Amino acid sequence: MDRRQFLLGLGAAGVSVTSWAAWRYWPEQGFINPCHAILPTALAGHELVVAAWQGINSQNVWDSHAHLIGAGDGGSGTWFNPDMDSLLSPAQFVQKRFFLNAGCAGDAPQRIDQRYVERMHGLISGMRAGHKLLLLAFEHNYDENRAIDLEHSAFYTPNDYAMKMARLHPNHFEWVASIHPYRTDSVAVLNDAVQKGARAVKWLPAAMGIDPGSKLCDPFYQALARHNLPLITHAGQERAVHGANTQHYGNPLKLRRALDHGVRVVVAHCATMGEDRDLDQGENGPMTESFLLFARLMEDHRYEKTLYADISAVTQINRAHYVRALLERKEWHPRLLNGSDYPLPGVMPLFSVNLFVESGLLDSAAAPVLSEIRTYNPLLFDFVLKRHLRMDGKRFSPQIFETRAFFTRSST
């Protein structure tokens, strides 16, 4: 593969081709996830893995950000936009194949649903007892007329499918609903999801066509606050999932509307990519790093008990330059939650262990071990990598990984 093809592949997988990492680093582990099945005993018991679990109760480790996807071939109701199978949409075509390979389901075109879930089971077996994944449902795009917009919907994972998988495998999975607030029945659907055990609601505004600052969301926010159910929502630039041309919906400042309703908001990825308008300086305010706008909210005392963020995906090459800031902000750590953004840790070009070695955040001896773990278990790789990142003696606090209590708070 030549340089141009490499950059195209990274762009399709959600990595900005303007990122210095995109041209500086040829992917250390190639492009294809080998999907090795059984983690060797020597790796499972390696001192790096043992050390990563020290000080952490695995019964409380719930991965807060794991995507459940499928093709609907198992009766799941899951769906991919047909453009993702068309060479007329090359970025989406490549993107889908990266995702399915990352989930080790791309080699079984008639059994994608089954293989994807089987792979997750295999990976969890390589974690310690009690570790669970929060499976994210994924809603369609809706327009402001409250109608489904299939053309701009990237993929779809029904709430009922996520719930079914969690009920079938209660030792491995919990589930998170995805409900578009523009739906005329959004509050009723939310009430139903709560009754069925949903642990949170997931939004990706730019892909789903949700303006978090719109008054159309108010009834839904009121219901979320009443149930004390967290809202996990992407902020900052979105490249991994296509939708309508609504990148500005990812502006962190738009989340004030939910926070002012008393909703517990989890900002996915800490808004560690892209720029948004500083709306505090007006509708035409200057473009500002999304992370800095997120930080402004985190530093607002009004939101100390309602604003949280997850550290899913922050170790990807297009976000890694913010890791230092996240390690430094120890006062934020009680409000950070770990998630893997599975299956993305299995998208091989998205990560560079050597990048952290060169930046002084990771011991060089850990690099080959982490790289080998990743070929067997991307979930374990993601966990162990984050646990071994260091800066001036600072590391991600153990409480960041024990997320269970956050998602099991009773309704108010």
Rosetta blueprint (number, residue, H / E / L):
1 M L
2 D L
3 R H
4 R H
5 Q H
6 F H
7 L H
8 L H
9 G H
10 L H
11 G H
12 A H
13 A H
14 G L
15 V L
16 S L
17 V L
18 T L
19 S L
20 W H
21 A H
22 A H
23 W H
24 R H
25 Y L
26 W L
27 P L
28 E L
29 Q L
30 G L
31 F L
32 I L
33 N L
34 P L
35 C L
36 H L
37 A L
38 I L
39 L L
40 P L
41 T H
42 A H
43 L H
44 A H
45 G L
46 H L
47 E H
48 L H
49 V H
50 V H
51 A H
52 A H
53 W H
54 Q L
55 G L
56 I L
57 N L
58 S H
59 Q H
60 N H
61 V L
62 W E
63 D E
64 S E
65 H E
66 A E
67 H E
68 L L
69 I L
70 G L
71 A L
72 G L
73 D L
74 G L
75 G L
76 S L
77 G L
78 T L
79 W E
80 F E
81 N L
82 P H
83 D H
84 M H
85 D H
86 S L
87 L L
88 L L
89 S L
90 P H
91 A H
92 Q H
93 F H
94 V H
95 Q H
96 K H
97 R H
98 F H
99 F H
100 L H
101 N H
102 A H
103 G L
104 C L
105 A L
106 G L
107 D L
108 A L
109 P L
110 Q L
111 R L
112 I H
113 D H
114 Q H
115 R H
116 Y H
117 V H
118 E H
119 R H
120 M H
121 H H
122 G H
123 L H
124 I H
125 S L
126 G L
127 M L
128 R L
129 A L
130 G L
131 H L
132 K E
133 L E
134 L E
135 L E
136 L E
137 A L
138 F E
139 E L
140 H L
141 N L
142 Y E
143 D L
144 E L
145 N L
146 R L
147 A L
148 I E
149 D L
150 L H
151 E H
152 H H
153 S L
154 A L
155 F E
156 Y E
157 T E
158 P L
159 N H
160 D H
161 Y H
162 A H
163 M H
164 K H
165 M H
166 A H
167 R H
168 L H
169 H L
170 P L
171 N L
172 H L
173 F E
174 E E
175 W E
176 V E
177 A E
178 S L
179 I L
180 H L
181 P L
182 Y L
183 R L
184 T L
185 D L
186 S H
187 V H
188 A H
189 V H
190 L H
191 N H
192 D H
193 A H
194 V H
195 Q H
196 K L
197 G L
198 A L
199 R L
200 A L
201 V E
202 K E
203 W E
204 L L
205 P H
206 A H
207 A H
208 M H
209 G L
210 I L
211 D L
212 P L
213 G L
214 S L
215 K H
216 L H
217 C H
218 D H
219 P H
220 F H
221 Y H
222 Q H
223 A H
224 L H
225 A H
226 R H
227 H H
228 N L
229 L L
230 P L
231 L E
232 I E
233 T E
234 H E
235 A L
236 G L
237 Q L
238 E L
239 R L
240 A L
241 V L
242 H L
243 G L
244 A L
245 N L
246 T L
247 Q H
248 H H
249 Y H
250 G H
251 N L
252 P H
253 L H
254 K H
255 L H
256 R H
257 R H
258 A H
259 L H
260 D H
261 H L
262 G L
263 V L
264 R L
265 V E
266 V E
267 V E
268 A E
269 H H
270 C H
271 A H
272 T L
273 M L
274 G L
275 E E
276 D E
277 R E
278 D L
279 L H
280 D H
281 Q H
282 G L
283 E L
284 N L
285 G L
286 P L
287 M E
288 T E
289 E E
290 S H
291 F H
292 L H
293 L H
294 F H
295 A H
296 R H
297 L H
298 M H
299 E L
300 D L
301 H H
302 R H
303 Y H
304 E L
305 K L
306 T L
307 L E
308 Y E
309 A E
310 D E
311 I L
312 S L
313 A L
314 V L
315 T L
316 Q L
317 I L
318 N L
319 R L
320 A H
321 H H
322 Y H
323 V H
324 R H
325 A H
326 L H
327 L H
328 E H
329 R L
330 K H
331 E H
332 W H
333 H H
334 P H
335 R H
336 L E
337 L E
338 N L
339 G L
340 S L
341 D L
342 Y E
343 P L
344 L H
345 P H
346 G H
347 V L
348 M H
349 P H
350 L H
351 F L
352 S L
353 V H
354 N H
355 L H
356 F H
357 V H
358 E H
359 S L
360 G L
361 L L
362 L L
363 D L
364 S L
365 A L
366 A H
367 A H
368 P H
369 V H
370 L H
371 S H
372 E H
373 I H
374 R H
375 T H
376 Y H
377 N L
378 P H
379 L H
380 L H
381 F H
382 D H
383 F H
384 V H
385 L H
386 K H
387 R H
388 H H
389 L L
390 R L
391 M E
392 D L
393 G L
394 K E
395 R L
396 F L
397 S L
398 P H
399 Q H
400 I H
401 F L
402 E L
403 T L
404 R H
405 A H
406 F H
407 F H
408 T L
409 R L
410 S L
411 S L
412 T L
